[in-house]
Amino acid sequence: MAGVSAEKSTLLHLFAGGCGGTVGAIFTCPLEVIKTRLQSSRLAFRAVYYPQVHLGTLSAEGVVRPTSLPPGVLQVLKSILEKEGPKSLFRGLGPNLVGVAPSRAVYFACYSRAKEQFNRVFVPNSNMVHIASAASAAFVTNSLMNPIWMVKTRMQLERRVRGSKQMNTLQCAQYVYRSEGVRGFYRGLTASYAGISETIICFAIYERLKQLLKDPSRSPFTGNPEKSSSHFLGITVAAAVSKGCASCIAYPHEVIRTRLREEGTKYQSFLQTARLVFQEEGYFAFYRGLFAQLMRQIPNTAIVLSTYELIVYLLEEQVK
């Protein structure tokens, strides 16, 4: 009986996680495209889209140093709309929708199952349990889903003039396979593993905030804490705060991952890429696109986690 209950619980978390991820991906896709463009290393991007911006000067060490700030979110948005059209703001949505539902489903199912197991090893529902569960779920999900995210990034980095035909998901995947082989689909995986730290920080903060919300004496909301509307709002705020903190702390791995996934670049490994970015562009290059990331991730995570919690709650009520 326990086995059946555990199986039902896993399926419930699979479904809820998939629904939450799909809703979040659709609403925040344009911001993800902008963020990925900002993270890109290609100076040709600035030459084509921002001819008035100086590309840089050659320092005494022979390194190109930027002489002006990189374009901002609004500049990139304006240029994409003018040069490529509104459809380009949804580049990569196909593989995102193909991958986000199973990835979120796998993640939340792994997280739920791992938490059950780690609760037997560590103090139940402690920070250690949340950290270990989040890390385990992120490792499994990143390993399985990297090929899909690789294709998504390549599609988001592709720039074409308005009206020209762009590669679809299948064509992009075939191109990656022909040009780089199977290994090409796993570019950036090491950076994704480094990004597990962001997931750990996010869920550790999120679970702690959830515990505070369940305590009437410590809840930041007025009124009856048992009311579903207040609890749902609290979950949304907790998700936004936890993801915002985690993104700011662990953001550099995102830039490194995008650089590793670029086509035909000099970036080969995680440490080598980190060293090159620091030497050629300085420390602040690791935070290019952070504002767009926060604009995307905070509402996305709030949508995903609140949708997930709502569906779990509704389905559990139906089971009762």
Secondary structure, DSSP 8 states (H G I E B T S, - for coil): -HHHHHHHHHHHHHHHHHHHHHHHHHHHHHHHHHHHHHH---HHHHHHH-TTS---EE-TTS-EE-SS----HHHHHHHHHHHT-GGGGGTTHHHHHHHHHHHHHHHHHHHHHHHHHHTTTSSTT-HHHHHHHHHHHHHHHHHHHHHHHHHHHHHHH----TT-----HHHHHHHHHHHH-GGGGGTTHHHHHHTHHHHHHHHHHHHHHHHHHH-TTT-SS-S-TT-HHHHHHHHHHHHHHHHHHHHHHHTHHHHHHHHHHSTT-S--SHHHHHHHHHHHH-GGGGGTTHHHHHHHHHHHHHHHHHHHHHHHHHHHHHH-
